[in-house]
Amino acid sequence: MDFLILNKGFPILSVLIFLPLAGAFIAMFLSGDKVARVWALIVTSLNAIISLPLYSAFNSSSYKFQFAEHQAWIPQWNINYTLGLDGISLLLVLLTTIIMPLCILASWRYIAKRVKTFMICMLILETTMLGVFAALDFILFYIMWEAMLIPMYMLIAIWGGPRKVYASTKFFIYTLAGSVMMLVAIIALYLHSAPHTFFIPALMGQPYSTTFQILIFLAFFVAFAVKVPMFPVHTWLPAAHVEAPTAGSVILASILLKMGTYGLLRFCLPMTPQATLTFMPYILWLSVAGILYGGFTALAQHDMKKLIAYSSVGHMGFITLGIFVLNFRGMEGAILQMINHGVTTGALLLCVGMIYERTHSRELATATGVGKYMPVFVTFFAIFSLSSFAFPGTNSFVGEFLVLAGGFANHKLVTAVAIPGAILAAAYMLRMLQRVIWGGVNNPSHEGLLDLNTREIVTLAPFLVFVFWIGLAPGPFLSVMHSTVHHLLAQVNAGVVHPAIACLP
């Protein structure tokens, strides 16, 4: 296969994908809640450790897919087991592997019933998420994409809040409906390719007509817009966020939403470049609508988890804005902001979960004034809140600055209209922060609240490291995506792609 130089060494991507699945299988035979927790923590931590060499071994000067693996799967239909990472998917894989053990730690006391089943769902979910980001065959990608729905549905439906059935069902139906559109696009691409193939990089190089590109773009866009979620197909997200257990909310915000923007970058832009240029103005305005709607709606919330959920609609709007301004700064800012949102919003949801464990409420009125009794907690909470509205020195500032710089370079009016979204973010985050830290003269009694314990500090500390690391020294994160972004923009501008995949020795 001309596009692949096979990796003859350690199959690191296969190990990363299937180690959690093997861990889930072994967990079926374990007994005891504590054993299940410890086992899940060991497996996810081991996966995180194994993934770290990916960064140091990655050749950032090349746009080609690296660490590639290829095996024939169903030869008569040209379906293969093909994996690989570029500068975009590398960061998302690392984000996934690092966050998963932290989610296990966050669930240590929060999940008290059917613990083994919960841990099995978490491990299976990690397998499917990593498979989505690493797959280079459309059938493999689609299987992982669909399989991800099952454990996520169970996390919400079994361990969720009072309206868990409604939230889990809505999440499943919305995402499945989008997936059907994506399947139609995949089949159409297969039938129009010569020779017929499901190999994703090869499908980028086909000479599709403008009409065909528009139809494929729309099918893909519906699927990925639901997953982002973009306004106005966002309504499943607040319900899912509010009802999901803490770990489920973190995974939903930090990783699952990024699958939507990843799909836009991986498929819509390079496979349908003419259609991308055609629909670009409309998507930019949809992004701005999401930014403003998410900001205004978050400002009206009194449930902290729902506030963060609506803030995600606004933050993801900045990401899609950065993608579709179609220039280098905007796109790099969007990709970096995908990582930043995963770090900051995941950390905020963990903080809300820690308050909920103590007060059994997510209402701002109940959490008012806890700063007097939980100084360590509010220190973490304040830093993550500042990051959320892109305070200088934090990670989100770098990403948002690049998005706005890219936007003003090519689309001044759209970007100017989006600016109030950044102001709204400061308004709703500072409002929540002020209430939680100080409150007022009628604060509820919090004398019995205990500050963060060692496990909770260990859970939040890695997020804090990335907030300041990316905020003060973003170079290591931006450097790995330079070549990939340059190549992706060249594909869009030329309307032609010449994919190739290489592996490091």
Sequence and secondary structure as in RCSB ss.txt:
>XXXX:A:sequence
MDFLILNKGFPILSVLIFLPLAGAFIAMFLSGDKVARVWALIVTSLNAIISLPLYSAFNSSSYKFQFAEHQAWIP
QWNINYTLGLDGISLLLVLLTTIIMPLCILASWRYIAKRVKTFMICMLILETTMLGVFAALDFILFYIMWEAMLI
PMYMLIAIWGGPRKVYASTKFFIYTLAGSVMMLVAIIALYLHSAPHTFFIPALMGQPYSTTFQILIFLAFFVAFA
VKVPMFPVHTWLPAAHVEAPTAGSVILASILLKMGTYGLLRFCLPMTPQATLTFMPYILWLSVAGILYGGFTALA
QHDMKKLIAYSSVGHMGFITLGIFVLNFRGMEGAILQMINHGVTTGALLLCVGMIYERTHSRELATATGVGKYMP
VFVTFFAIFSLSSFAFPGTNSFVGEFLVLAGGFANHKLVTAVAIPGAILAAAYMLRMLQRVIWGGVNNPSHEGLL
DLNTREIVTLAPFLVFVFWIGLAPGPFLSVMHSTVHHLLAQVNAGVVHPAIACLP
>XXXX:A:secstr
 TT     S  HHHHHHHHHHHHHHHHTT  SHHHHHHHHHHHHHHHHHHHTHHHHH  TT  SBEEEEEEEEEG
GGTEEEEEEE TTHHHHHHHHHHHHHHHHHHTTTT  SSHHHHHHHHHHHHHHHHHHHHB BHHHHHHHHHHTHH
HHHHHHHHH  TTHHHHHHHHHHHHHHHHHHHHHHHHHHHHHSSS   BHHHHTTS   HHHHHHHHHHHHHHHH
HHTT TTS THHHHHHHHS HHHHHHIIIIIHHHHHHHIIIIIHHH HHHHHHHHHHHHHHHHHHHHHHHHHHHT
  BHHHHHHHHHHHHHHHHHHHHHT SHHHHHHHHHHHHHHHHHHHHHHHHHHHHHHHHS  BHHHHTTGGGT H
HHHHHHHHHHHHHTT TTSHHHHHHHHHHHHHHHH HHHHHHHHHHHHHHHHHHHHHHHHHHT  TT    TT  
   HHHHHHHHHHHHHHHHHHH  HHHHHTTHHHHHHHHHHHHHS     B    
